Amino acid sequence: MARIHPSDWRALEVTGAAAREIETLALLETALPEELLVLHGVHWTRLQSGFALVGEVDFVILGPDGRVLLVEQKSGLLEETPEGLVKRYGGGRVKHVGHQVDRMIDALRLRIASSLRLEGVKIDYLLYCPDYTVHERASAGLPEERIIDLPRRDSLPRRIREAFGGPARPDIARRLHEFFAGELELVPDTATLVGRADALVTRLSGGLATWARRLEFSPFRLRITATAGSGKTQLALALLGDAAREGRSARYVCYNRPLADHVARVAVPGAVAGTFHQWCERSLRERGTTPDFSRPDAFAALEQGFAALAPQEPLLDELIVDEGQDFEAAWVAPLLRRVRPGGRVWWLEDPMQQLYVREGPPLEGWVRLRDETNYRTPRRILEAVNRWLVPAGGGQAPVVAGSPFEGEEIEILEYEDAAGLVERTRRAITLALQSRFRRQDIAVVTFAGRERSRILPFDSLGPHRLRSFQGRYDILGEPEFGEGEILAETVYRFKGQSAPCVVLTEVDFEVLDERARRKLFTGMTRASLKLVLVVSRRALALLG
């Protein structure tokens, strides 16, 4: 059996075209010999232009003879044109397969020469079309012997084996292996798919979950201002895991109840996670005070009561504050009093996701770390985010695309009235299902609040049954949801979470002001693969 890198690929839950690539990966593992190494999802970058994707290939196969074989897979239908084979994608986008392969090889050859100082590395390739029969092979734009189409797809393992067999060059093979493996620094990304805590894998080259934990200074007060998808939640989970292994006390606190529930589910067993107000309430109850939530100022009373309490021993070794942009300045002092002298405090925030009108804490004297790289959201979505929501000269830095996935074009459905809104939202879900996303992979996220939403009151939209928060909790404190299969949430509640396919609906505003920009930014960056926007005519005109 061939060796596969990354080795934990079987744990991935994928849909769409990625599922076909996983099927091919399983075939290669069983049909190729052990001396061959198969790397999947490899990408490379030009350092002088930041994270600029030069090329992407589905499989890279390395042999002991120091040769490199690229296998580019094109699933589904292709077209044969006078310019050669082409692949059509959503939004009318077309890729010429031959041109793509040529660019891929040229970029890789340049990268190997500049990074490894290796000349003359033999790079070969195969085009694998498991679903399509090439009729005019001579005019496909690629040499005929390089194409493995539907009638010949069983020959893929044999053709790969035939590409190797020269004399062993262990030093070059080792250096090539290290080069490609270095392109895939993997950390767990526990993105929630409709409330489930499945461990996915994402590429976070140099992400927060690795290098932020290497910092050392005293007193440890670190303020991390980082954009959506940069790895803030992954960092928090890693810190909770570190504390558990080392026997230190730690606590995670955020503003948003759904995010707190999510972190509590996926963190290491025994980790303490909750919202700031949950901590306030629990502390008051432990001291014999029962909060009165019928009062109009109930939450202000919670905050004041918590601030007046003397901290209970033992104090925390580690405090992780997430969604810090939504915290009041007055909350900081009572939180810090619950950390022992010499303990560490991590403050994670993203000003672009500040959805509430309030003054944030100044945190004077804290060490500041910034990261504007989003590793979760596909690049095509981030292009729209930067174009619509990050005005030039406005003081907000553009979000840097760190995902290796280009993604599909954003699908936009326009509506004029309530009936059109419902119909277009139903249509958006149908589009997601036609793209082969499972129902549990789809989240319908409304731009409107829960009280104003015209979508959330529905139990279903046509044949699509929705699963939305019912506004109450069971006796164990767990939120109660409807019985549908497709999650429906507000931007406010879904902040800090993600789904492979997001239908962002009820997008409507009279003015594209700062509040509207932040809500739209938060909603759009929830998508890890596909985004469908259901937007009013007037809002779409403002977006241009």
PyMOL commands that set and color helices and strands:
alter all, ss='L'
color gray80, all
select helices_A, chain A and resi 9-11+17-31+47-49+90-92+97-116+137-139+144-146+150-162+170-182+208-214+232-246+257-266+276-286+298-308+324-326+329-336+351-353+379-389+418-434+439-441+491-494+514-524+537-543
alter helices_A, ss='H'
color red, helices_A
select strands_A, chain A and resi 3-5+37-45+53-62+68-73+79-81+84-88+94-96+123-128+147-148+186-189+200-203+221-226+250-254+272-275+316-321+339-349+367-371+373-374+400-401+411-415+442-446+460-461+464-473+479-481+486-490+499-507+527-536
alter strands_A, ss='S'
color yellow, strands_A
deselect
rebuild
show_as cartoon
